[in-house]
Amino acid sequence: MKQLAHRENRWMTDVNHRLAKTLVVASGSHTLFVLENLPNVTFNTDDLPKSLRNSHRSWSSFQLESFLTYKAQAIQSIVVKVNPAFTSQHCPKCGLVEKTNRHHDTHEYWCKQCQYRCNADRLGAMNIKMLGQEWLNGIKRPKIKKLTTIG
Ligand SMILES: [Zn+2]
């Protein structure tokens, strides 16, 4: 088991190196990489033995972040982490924050107010990008504010 875990760790380290390198090469210099500040969730670890899942999740996401950070610095780019609150609930078109707009069964976001509709992962990415833009505009702790709700 110990040997298997060791092999698994080397595999994950290699994946993280290649992932960070691919992101940095594809994006080029002077890029702002925006990550969600999620301490416990990143990769799907379903294929790993149960005993390894939790520890693997946290060290691998921390490792990817650190690889990306130093590879980004080498090409005059930076990594920032943003508060993930409401990134899966915020409508980028009308600003509504509504939990039930997210449809887990179809993996889709569908705004009750303006009917904006898209893939749930895409919506998260759009909101994270928006938070990165707020960070660039000098808002040091960008956050989606829950302004409106549907009762
Ligand atoms: Zn909307």
Boltz pocket constraint, residues with backbone or C-beta under 6 A from the ligand:
constraints:
  - pocket:
      binder: B
      contacts: [[A, 91], [A, 92], [A, 93], [A, 94], [A, 95], [A, 96], [A, 111], [A, 112], [A, 113], [A, 114], [A, 115], [A, 116]]
      max_distance: 6.0
